[in-house]
Amino acid sequence: MIRTIRDATRNDLGAIAALYGREVLNGTATFELEPPTPGEMSRRFDAVKRHDLPWLVAELDGAFAGYAYASPFRPRPAYRYGVEGSIYVEETARGHGVGRALLEALVERVRAMGLRHVIGAISDSDTSAASIALHRALGFRDAGVYRQVGWKFDRWLDVTLMQLDLAPDGAPPGVPGLDLTGGPA
């Protein structure tokens, strides 16, 4: 299989929304309860792009296989050097290195921007163990667990927090960071 990672475009939003919508309705990787409308997905895409953050698409043999994006970690200015990564992989593409390729590319893009931290928030799901293992394999470390913080499908769900320090020496940043005056993505 030929795996490609590329920048997402507006033409990808239909496939992105369909994958995310299935996860909203059937999974627990997101705590949303209703799939976002196409207009809302477009707004989210624009918000990420407004911060010049990466939104990536994976393809296997030319077919959409998943996506990943970085969004501001928190909206307050002191958090301007950190992002949260989000990754969703089509069920048929799992086990083919798509999640790893997306996360590696996302981290490299964020690193190239001079940002300092990538946060992963991994909720209880059928794929959470694999996601946690992937994050650990790429250098993320455990940062904590929010216990029973989400209620979906008549059960409480935990969220495991993981953090990758892109500049663990703690030196002052060399770039101004994200402009968070426009609000969160």
Secondary structure as the mmCIF struct_conf table of DSSP 4:
data_model
#
loop_
_struct_conf.conf_type_id
_struct_conf.id
_struct_conf.beg_label_comp_id
_struct_conf.beg_label_asym_id
_struct_conf.beg_label_seq_id
_struct_conf.end_label_comp_id
_struct_conf.end_label_asym_id
_struct_conf.end_label_seq_id
STRN STRN1 ARG A 3 ASP A 7
HELX_RH_3T_P HELX_RH_3T_P1 ARG A 10 ASP A 12
HELX_RH_AL_P HELX_RH_AL_P1 LEU A 13 ASN A 26
BEND BEND1 THR A 28 THR A 30
BEND BEND2 LEU A 33 GLU A 34
HELX_LH_PP_P HELX_LH_PP_P1 PRO A 35 THR A 37
HELX_RH_AL_P HELX_RH_AL_P2 PRO A 38 ARG A 50
TURN_TY1_P TURN_TY1_P1 HIS A 51 ASP A 52
STRN STRN2 TRP A 55 LEU A 60
TURN_TY1_P TURN_TY1_P2 ASP A 61 GLY A 62
STRN STRN3 ALA A 63 PRO A 72
BEND BEND3 PHE A 73 PHE A 73
BEND BEND4 PRO A 75 ARG A 76
HELX_RH_3T_P HELX_RH_3T_P2 PRO A 77 TYR A 79
TURN_TY1_P TURN_TY1_P3 ARG A 80 TYR A 81
STRN STRN4 GLY A 82 VAL A 89
HELX_RH_3T_P HELX_RH_3T_P3 GLU A 91 ALA A 93
TURN_TY1_P TURN_TY1_P4 ARG A 94 GLY A 97
HELX_RH_AL_P HELX_RH_AL_P3 VAL A 98 ALA A 112
TURN_TY1_P TURN_TY1_P5 MET A 113 GLY A 114
STRN STRN5 HIS A 117 SER A 123
BEND BEND5 ASP A 124 SER A 125
TURN_TY1_P TURN_TY1_P6 ASP A 126 THR A 127
HELX_RH_AL_P HELX_RH_AL_P4 SER A 128 ALA A 137
TURN_TY1_P TURN_TY1_P7 LEU A 138 GLY A 139
STRN STRN6 ARG A 141 LYS A 152
TURN_TY1_P TURN_TY1_P8 PHE A 153 ASP A 154
STRN STRN7 ARG A 155 ASP A 165
BEND BEND6 LEU A 166 ALA A 167
TURN_TY1_P TURN_TY1_P9 PRO A 168 ASP A 169
HELX_LH_PP_P HELX_LH_PP_P2 ALA A 171 PRO A 173
BEND BEND7 GLY A 174 VAL A 175
HELX_RH_3T_P HELX_RH_3T_P4 LEU A 180 GLY A 182
#
